């Protein structure tokens, strides 16, 4: 349709030059609508010129306050919550080619998880740490926890630094006027947040701090790809994602998290290019997701969904989401375990109110808060990374866990940084007040984190804290009982195990543990009752067979003990201990060759098993092969320098070979490591007699008699009158 012709008004001609519109700057056509940021013009005019020194000063502050918050953790011991398996009894500490092959290929599942890279990092710490053998207080050995705590904090600090640079890139893209101070706020809050204590201080959670470091590094690399479109950054992102997955399967959420990054960078989420870029990441996520499920099944960590109805599962998920958000804002009433409600199907009223949280987030997402991309991005980031952890499919024994909030907390830190920039931009007169409020909030987290670190001081302190907050947490009673048992507080241990059984009568591990405490207390009848009950619940419970075998051995039922050891081996062929103890039983029955066969098998499985060497030496000494016996005793001592029984048995073999000086020296060392070792006093006295030192011999016999060894009186009557 043509416009009507309009005559020019020649009478109103002027000498003004015609207006020439300034040509617009040519820009790359992305086929995407560009939304003008409301701070854009303001930022271009008023962005402070911040020096490089200011930037690095901010980074130093972030690192300093992060380390300060977690400094108390260096005083903490190794706990008995999986640390005994990951640290003390870790079977994957060999850093040779064969050992690494075992971690990644041959035996990749460990404790119901596939995390070979995390196991590799723990193996490095094992090499750096001072190790001591098992003793009465540390039945699984002892490891200096310093390097493990150091590495965990180092990885967390690196993640915090990466958050700092990631925040700078995103906030600069969004044209934040106070992008640097917002980045400092976001990184500092992430570094000191009290909800991160479990991930950083719990040594067994090495997988958490390691996978998150690669996760954040991958996000940073992806922002570089979005800004430059260089394929090298895309490949680097994929590689970092793979490393994150090899550290912990929870990293599968990274593939979808990239969509949130696309959104904040204003990419068209439905474009073919955007979708195609995610295909390799999603494919890898599916592969590792299947591996993770198999690993959880292998470790029997996935529970029956039938325990709760579908509606109850959704309600539990809503409650979990509410708790995570609440504890991110106010990190109080934290606990190592948040137990499920008991199966009464009558949930507390606040569980029903928790539906408000996901509905509110959904409403915010749909309405976009007047087009605020930052809010939508935060909801996307949080939802993507928390969705798989809301116990829709039940994993573990806790309804929520502080460690699950490690990555989702990034979204919360982002929201606060956005709010900080928003208030400073809109209300510049309140800049000082707003800054003080946010700094105070960070300092509050720092203090709470320092206090929370002390809760993890040792196992007793940890489980006391849980029981104080959840007096029906059966796992806490069971674990505190194990801690007391290790400290030889058998009555306290039995009381805790009994409380756990009272709360959960079918808790087979508490029943089994009470049996071991009763065994160590020499209440063999009570121990047998507990082991029998545990085996009635689980006829393939290998450890129960093994400890019932030890109990029968102590009751001189050697045939019954051997039968139980056979069952323990049948149901867990990889456990060395039943082979060693069956060998001991064969030795007591005089079947020395059979005993040596079992000790040889144990040493093939564990070439550094000091007990197997010592017991094999004892069997050889009974066969009068004293020279070979000495070699085995010496090897046992080299592996465990404070092995009192090995010194004692080596002394007896030396005595048989007329090496009285050597025997006396070994008995003396045995007494040093084993208090009131009356047998060494007695036999050292005989060795002194062999040397003709009657006075020293009689002194040992008299001391031995004072310790209650009656045969010493005969020696005194014979040699000391």
Residue pairs with C-beta under 8 A, 6 or more apart in sequence:
30 268
31 268
31 271
32 266
32 267
32 268
34 266
35 266
35 371
35 373
37 43
37 174
37 175
39 174
39 175
39 176
39 177
39 421
39 425
40 175
42 177
42 425
43 175
43 176
43 177
44 175
46 177
47 177
48 177
50 180
54 180
55 168
55 180
58 164
58 180
58 181
58 183
58 184
59 161
59 164
59 184
59 187
61 184
61 188
62 160
62 161
62 164
62 184
62 187
62 188
62 191
63 157
63 160
63 161
63 191
65 188
65 191
65 192
65 442
65 446
66 156
66 157
66 160
66 188
66 191
66 192
67 153
67 157
68 446
68 450
69 191
69 192
69 445
69 446
69 449
69 450
69 453
70 153
70 156
70 197
70 200
70 201
70 449
70 450
70 453
71 450
71 453
72 450
72 453
72 454
73 149
73 152
73 153
73 200
73 201
73 453
73 456
74 146
74 149
74 150
75 454
75 457
76 145
76 149
76 201
76 453
76 456
76 457
76 458
77 145
77 457
77 458
77 459
78 84
78 87
78 88
78 142
78 143
78 145
78 148
78 203
79 202
79 203
79 456
79 458
79 459
79 462
80 459
80 479
80 482
80 483
80 486
81 202
81 204
81 336
81 459
81 462
81 479
82 111
82 204
83 202
83 203
83 204
84 140
85 111
85 204
86 111
86 122
86 203
86 204
86 206
87 122
87 126
87 143
87 145
87 148
87 203
87 204
88 138
88 140
88 141
88 142
88 143
89 140
89 141
90 119
90 122
90 123
90 126
92 99
92 102
92 103
92 107
92 110
92 119
92 122
92 123
93 99
93 122
93 123
93 126
93 127
94 100
94 102
94 123
95 120
95 123
95 124
95 127
99 123
100 120
103 116
103 119
103 120
103 123
104 116
104 120
108 114
108 116
108 295
109 294
109 295
109 298
109 299
110 119
111 299
112 295
112 296
112 298
112 299
112 300
112 301
113 207
113 248
113 249
113 292
113 295
113 296
113 299
114 249
114 288
114 291
114 292
114 294
114 295
115 207
115 211
115 246
115 247
115 248
115 249
116 246
117 210
117 243
117 246
117 247
118 206
118 207
118 210
118 211
118 247
118 248
121 151
121 206
121 210
122 148
122 206
124 151
125 147
125 148
125 151
126 143
128 147
129 143
129 144
129 145
129 146
129 147
129 148
130 143
130 144
131 141
131 142
131 143
131 144
132 138
132 141
132 142
132 143
132 642
133 141
133 142
133 610
133 639
133 640
133 641
133 642
133 643
134 140
134 141
134 142
134 640
135 142
135 642
136 488
137 486
137 487
137 488
138 486
139 486
145 203
148 203
148 206
149 201
149 203
151 206
152 200
152 201
152 203
152 205
152 206
152 209
153 200
155 206
155 209
155 210
155 212
155 213
156 191
156 196
156 199
156 200
156 209
156 213
157 191
158 213
159 190
159 209
159 212
159 213
159 216
160 187
160 188
160 190
160 191
161 187
162 213
162 216
162 217
162 220
163 186
163 187
163 190
163 191
163 216
163 410
163 413
164 183
164 184
164 186
164 187
165 183
165 220
166 216
166 219
166 220
166 223
167 179
167 182
167 183
167 186
167 187
167 414
167 417
168 179
168 180
168 183
169 220
169 223
169 224
169 227
170 223
170 264
170 414
171 179
171 180
171 182
171 183
171 417
171 421
172 179
173 223
173 227
173 264
173 265
174 264
174 373
174 374
176 182
176 421
176 425
177 421
177 424
177 425
178 420
178 421
178 424
178 425
179 421
181 420
181 421
181 424
181 435
182 417
182 418
182 420
182 421
183 417
185 413
185 416
185 417
185 420
185 438
185 442
186 413
186 414
186 416
186 417
187 413
188 442
189 413
189 416
189 417
189 441
189 442
189 445
190 196
190 409
190 410
190 413
192 442
192 445
192 446
192 449
193 328
193 331
193 409
193 413
193 445
193 449
194 331
194 334
194 445
194 448
194 449
194 452
195 327
195 328
195 331
195 334
195 402
195 405
195 406
195 409
196 402
196 405
196 406
196 409
196 449
197 334
197 402
197 449
197 452
197 453
197 455
197 456
198 205
198 334
198 336
198 401
198 402
198 403
199 205
199 208
199 209
199 212
199 402
199 403
199 406
200 209
201 452
201 453
201 456
202 336
202 403
202 456
205 403
207 247
207 248
208 248
208 403
208 406
210 247
210 248
211 244
211 245
211 247
211 248
211 250
211 251
212 244
212 406
212 407
214 240
214 241
214 243
214 244
214 247
214 251
215 240
215 241
215 244
215 251
215 254
215 407
216 410
217 240
218 237
218 240
218 241
218 244
218 254
219 254
219 257
219 261
221 233
221 236
221 237
221 240
222 233
222 234
222 237
222 258
222 261
223 261
223 265
224 230
224 233
225 233
225 234
225 237
226 261
226 262
226 265
226 267
227 265
234 277
238 280
238 281
238 284
241 251
241 254
241 255
241 281
241 284
242 284
244 251
244 254
245 251
245 252
245 254
245 284
245 285
245 288
249 288
249 289
249 291
249 292
249 295
250 388
250 389
250 407
251 288
252 285
252 288
252 289
252 292
252 388
253 285
253 384
253 385
253 387
253 388
253 407
254 281
254 285
255 278
255 281
255 282
255 284
255 285
256 278
256 282
256 285
256 384
257 381
257 384
257 385
258 277
258 278
258 281
259 269
259 274
259 278
259 380
259 384
260 377
260 380
260 381
260 384
262 269
262 274
263 269
263 373
263 376
263 377
263 380
264 373
264 374
264 377
266 373
267 274
268 274
293 302
296 302
296 395
301 395
301 396
302 393
302 394
302 395
303 394
303 395
304 394
305 313
305 393
305 394
307 343
307 394
308 316
308 343
308 394
309 345
312 345
312 347
313 391
313 392
314 392
315 347
315 351
315 352
315 354
315 355
316 340
316 351
316 390
316 391
316 399
317 390
317 391
317 392
318 351
318 354
318 355
318 357
318 358
319 350
319 351
319 354
319 399
320 389
320 390
320 391
320 399
320 400
321 354
321 357
321 358
321 361
321 386
321 390
322 354
322 356
322 357
323 338
323 400
324 386
324 400
324 404
324 405
324 408
325 357
325 412
327 333
327 334
327 402
327 405
328 405
328 408
328 409
328 412
329 412
331 445
331 448
331 452
332 448
333 469
334 402
334 452
335 402
335 465
335 466
335 469
335 470
335 473
336 402
336 455
336 462
336 463
336 465
336 466
336 476
337 397
337 398
337 466
337 470
337 473
337 475
337 476
338 398
338 399
338 400
338 401
338 470
339 397
339 398
339 399
339 470
339 472
339 473
339 474
339 475
340 397
340 398
340 399
341 347
341 348
341 351
341 399
342 472
361 379
361 382
361 383
364 375
364 376
364 379
365 376
365 379
365 380
368 375
368 376
369 375
369 376
374 414
374 415
374 418
375 415
375 418
377 411
377 414
378 411
378 412
378 414
378 415
378 418
379 411
381 408
381 410
381 411
381 414
382 408
382 411
382 412
385 407
385 408
385 410
385 411
386 404
386 405
386 408
389 401
389 404
391 399
391 400
397 475
416 438
416 441
420 434
420 435
420 438
423 430
423 434
424 431
424 434
424 435
427 434
454 461
455 461
455 462
455 465
456 462
458 483
459 479
459 480
459 482
459 483
459 486
460 480
460 483
460 484
460 487
462 479
463 476
463 477
463 479
463 480
463 483
464 480
466 473
466 476
467 473
467 476
467 477
467 480
470 476
472 503
474 500
474 503
474 504
474 507
474 510
475 500
477 496
477 497
477 499
477 500
477 503
477 510
478 496
478 497
478 500
478 507
478 509
478 510
478 513
480 496
481 492
481 493
481 494
481 495
481 496
481 497
481 500
481 510
481 513
481 514
481 517
482 493
482 513
484 490
484 492
484 493
484 496
485 493
485 513
485 516
485 517
485 520
488 520
490 517
490 518
490 520
490 521
491 521
493 513
493 514
493 517
494 514
494 517
494 518
494 521
497 510
497 511
497 513
497 514
497 517
498 514
500 507
500 510
501 507
501 510
501 511
501 514
504 510
506 537
508 534
508 537
508 538
508 541
511 530
511 533
511 534
511 537
512 530
512 531
512 534
512 541
512 543
512 544
512 547
514 530
515 526
515 527
515 528
515 529
515 530
515 531
515 534
515 544
515 547
515 548
515 551
516 527
516 547
518 524
518 526
518 527
518 530
519 527
519 547
519 550
519 551
519 554
522 554
524 551
524 554
524 555
527 547
527 548
527 551
528 548
528 551
528 552
531 544
531 547
531 548
531 551
532 548
534 541
534 544
535 541
535 544
535 545
535 548
538 544
540 571
541 571
542 567
542 568
542 570
542 571
542 572
542 575
542 578
543 568
543 572
543 575
545 564
545 565
545 567
545 568
545 571
545 578
546 564
546 565
546 568
546 575
546 577
546 578
546 581
548 564
549 560
549 561
549 562
549 563
549 564
549 565
549 568
549 578
549 581
549 582
549 585
550 561
550 581
552 558
552 560
552 561
552 564
553 561
553 581
553 584
553 585
553 588
558 585
558 588
558 589
561 581
561 582
561 585
562 582
562 585
562 586
565 578
565 579
565 581
565 582
565 585
566 582
568 575
568 578
569 575
569 578
569 579
569 582
572 578
574 605
576 602
576 605
576 606
576 609
576 612
579 598
579 599
579 601
579 602
579 605
579 612
580 598
580 599
580 602
580 609
580 611
580 612
580 615
582 598
583 594
583 595
583 596
583 597
583 598
583 599
583 602
583 612
583 615
583 616
583 619
584 595
584 615
586 592
586 594
586 595
586 598
587 595
587 615
587 618
587 619
587 622
592 619
592 620
592 622
592 623
595 615
595 616
595 619
596 616
596 619
596 620
599 612
599 613
599 615
599 616
599 619
600 616
602 609
602 611
602 612
603 609
603 612
603 613
603 616
606 612
608 639
609 639
610 635
610 636
610 637
610 639
610 640
610 643
610 646
611 636
613 632
613 633
613 635
613 636
613 639
613 646
614 632
614 633
614 636
614 643
614 645
614 646
614 649
616 632
617 628
617 629
617 630
617 631
617 632
617 633
617 636
617 646
617 649
617 650
617 653
618 629
618 649
620 626
620 628
620 629
620 632
621 629
621 649
621 652
621 653
621 656
624 656
626 653
626 656
626 657
627 657
629 649
629 650
629 653
630 650
630 653
630 654
630 657
633 646
633 647
633 649
633 650
633 653
634 650
636 643
636 646
637 643
637 646
637 647
637 650
640 646
642 673
643 673
644 669
644 670
644 671
644 673
644 674
644 677
645 670
645 674
647 666
647 667
647 669
647 670
647 673
648 666
648 667
648 670
648 674
648 677
648 679
648 680
648 683
650 666
651 662
651 663
651 664
651 665
651 666
651 667
651 670
651 680
651 683
651 684
651 687
652 663
652 683
654 660
654 662
654 663
654 666
655 663
655 683
655 686
655 687
655 690
658 690
660 687
660 688
660 690
660 691
661 691
663 683
663 684
663 687
663 690
664 684
664 687
664 688
664 691
667 680
667 681
667 683
667 684
667 687
668 680
668 684
670 677
670 680
671 677
671 680
671 681
671 684
674 680
676 707
678 704
678 707
678 708
678 709
678 712
679 709
681 700
681 701
681 703
681 704
681 707
681 709
681 712
682 700
682 701
682 704
682 709
682 711
682 712
682 715
684 700
685 696
685 697
685 698
685 699
685 700
685 701
685 704
685 712
685 715
686 697
686 715
688 694
688 696
688 697
688 700
689 697
689 719
694 719
694 720
697 715
697 719
697 720
698 716
698 719
698 720
701 712
701 715
701 716
701 719
701 720
702 712
702 716
702 720
704 712
705 712
705 713
705 716
